[in-house]
Structure formats: C-alpha cells, structure tokens
Amino acid sequence: MAVEYALLGLLAADARHGYDLAREFGPDTPLGDIVHLEPSMLYAHLKRLERAGQIVASIEPQDSRPPRRVFSLTA
C-alpha cells in the first residue's frame, strides 16, 4: 500500500506516464532507496489504483512512437 500512496503523491503534482513514474523508483533516487519496484509491479499498482477509481489513464499520441498512457488523479 505504501507504493500506491507514493504513486498518488507523484500524480498529485502532475499527470505522468508509466516510464516517468518508473524512473522515480530507480536506483540512486530517494524512492528507489526505500522501495525497489520493477516496472511490472509498477504497472500492477497503477492498474489497481485505476480499478479503484483513484486514477485514470488517457492515451497520448506520439509522432513516431506508439501512443502512451498518461495517468492522472481523479476528482
């Protein structure tokens, strides 16, 4: 649950995509020093928060890359 609170805190500042959130939990980062979070686990937590109605994902098109999902808090 602590990871989910951290994700909600990160998303409170601004909408972000999964790769950007994953970097927050990388080695030599403040969150990464506390919690080691593999990308697959990050997306599992994001999915859980989305099912609970706490966050929503929107599709953001990119020029030469596949569209990405951008997560933001719900009201």
Secondary structure, DSSP 4 states (H G I P E B T S, - for coil): -HHHHHHHHHHHH--EEHHHHHHHTSTTSHHHHH----HHHHHHHHHHHHHTTSEEEEEE--SSS--EEEEEE--
